[in-house]
Amino acid sequence: MREFLVEITTTIPEGTEPAEVDRRRAAEAVRAKELAATGNLFRLWRPVGELRSIGVWRAADEDELHEKVLGALPLRSWMTLTVTPLESHPNDPRKADASV
């Protein structure tokens, strides 16, 4: 699988019922666990003091990432995404560890 850096900002539309927000957030937590179990969600962070997420996600290609992985998130319709495809750097310490 390829890796992608994904920045996510979620904006709840004005007038959305709190119960709908709660329902989607609960479903999002369940889906995130499922995607972690399949290896599609590798790491996820929230910058201190910010309401956005930064994560490393995995998929066969960018189309699959958008359609089958990120597109299946319950909050997706409220999200703005920035996706950056990643490749290993020659000086990546994990790459050196893998060759030992």
JOBELGI-V255880 format. One record per backbone hydrogen bond with DSSP energy under -0.5 kcal/mol. CO is the residue of the C=O (numbers start at 0). NH is the residue of the N-H. Records with the same first field share a line. If there is no record, write none. Layout:
CO=NH + NH
//
This chain:
1=58
2=85
3=5 + 56
4=83
5=7 + 54
6=81
7=52
8=10 + 79
9=11
12=15
16=19 + 20
17=21
18=22
19=23
20=24
21=25
22=26
23=27
24=28
25=29
26=30
27=31
28=32
29=33
30=34
31=35
32=36
33=37
34=39 + 40
35=38
39=41 + 57
42=55
44=53
46=49
50=9
52=7
53=44
54=5 + 56
55=41 + 42
56=3
58=1
60=64
61=65
62=66
63=67 + 68
64=68 + 69 + 70
65=70
68=71
69=72
72=75
74=77
75=78
77=10
79=8
81=6
83=4
85=2
88=91
91=94 + 95
92=96
93=97
94=98
95=98
96=99
//
